[in-house]
Amino acid sequence: MSAELLTLFMFGGLLIGLFMGHPLAFVLGGVAVLGAVLGPGVKVLGTLINNIYGNAMDNYVLVAIPLFVLMARFLNDSGVTERMFDAMRLLLANLRGGLALTVVIVSVLLAATTGIVGASIAVMGMIALVPMLKYHYNKELSTGVIMASGCLGILIPPSIMLILMASYSPVSVGALFAGALVPGLMLGVMYALYVLVICWIKPSYGPPVPAAERAETSTRELLIMLAKYVVPPMGLILGVLGSLFTGIATATEASAIGVSIAFLLFLIFGDRKASTCYRTLIDASKTTTMVMLVLVGATAFTGVFSRGGGMSVIHDVVMAMPGGTIGALILMLFLVFILGMFLDWTGIVLLSFPIMLPIVENMGVDVLWFVVMVAVVLQTSFLTPPFGYALFYLKGVAPKGVEIVDLYKAVIPFCALIVLACVLMAFFPALVTGLPSMLLGY
């Protein structure tokens, strides 16, 4: 089979397998085996085993993934998230759109401490959506801000997506964490400004909390709540990122620091039951296993694709784009956006990086800037139908009256803000490269 036909077969088989409802990891592995038989030959499968072991199973950087996942689970099971939301809700009670703004702030803090999108959206959906609807917030604004803010967990470090990206690129984890921090916070600020502006233009979208409810908590009690439930997660963030950016610890060591602090918070705020710890360990193991299985399948897929000549086909298509380097970059980012409608971030990173990063390096484009651009675009992979995971995470915990069509409408303005963020990063690359240059001399 020619390289062109093999390319069509492998990506076509990938889409067919996903539309049939099969798990991504097994679709990738199955298509790789069929592609090897039809393309370069079954002998290539022996080489793939060595690639899987060398690139995935023997990669020290990937040790940080199960540790950060465990950190997120301990923090989630500590119950501090719900109490932090209550404290911030009362702090911003008199502000128009205050509840939606609280969702953004708490989600940014969760993103920097948990990094698990499904958990963030489910938690915020359960503790924030009902109060917002109770206080007559606009349905699309309420659901949209929960979904978009919850997705920041894959962008704001520490993020397992960034760790996986670093392991498949020449960029270090520390540089990638520093490069993604400003764009991640910038998106959070853009979401917050959108909430404030839309509630100022249309006051009915976000009425303030009734004064009587706010008066039930004194200023002293509110300050105690803020110190008790907001400061500890901030300490976790500083412990992880501070140790990494100051050079005290590597990403793997920083993840171990994060687990220790999160476990301490669980002992302080959680129920401290052995059964809860057991469930936390099992949930973290399931998440880690899912990521690793996808990694194995994607390594096999890209290995067969490369040996069959598919890389050359993609390279020729990209370089033939009008507009030279700019046209090629726009095409690659657009392909990431389209893939986000059908795949989750794990599959997209593992499929696209071995193909796209060599092209980017040959064009002389800053790889750090491009990787962070892809990370920002991948925010949409959770929001865009038909397979936007954030849509289904929130629908699963939403009360009656919130339909999937409402969620489709809700994500439109936030996807537009993500595109705007990409435009700003394209015109001002220092948004990505500035902090790594200052902290790490990148």
LINRAUR-V421870 format. One record per helix or strand of 2 or more residues. SS is the DSSP state (alpha for helix, beta for strand). FROM is the first residue (numbers start at 1). TO is the last residue. If there is no record, write none. Layout:
[[SS FROM TO] [SS FROM TO]]
This chain:
[[alpha 3 19] [alpha 24 38] [alpha 44 57] [alpha 60 77] [alpha 80 91] [alpha 98 111] [alpha 117 134] [alpha 139 154] [alpha 160 167] [alpha 173 201] [alpha 203 205] [alpha 211 215] [alpha 219 229] [alpha 231 245] [alpha 251 269] [alpha 274 307] [alpha 310 319] [alpha 324 339] [alpha 345 363] [alpha 367 382] [alpha 389 397] [alpha 404 410] [alpha 412 427] [alpha 430 440]]
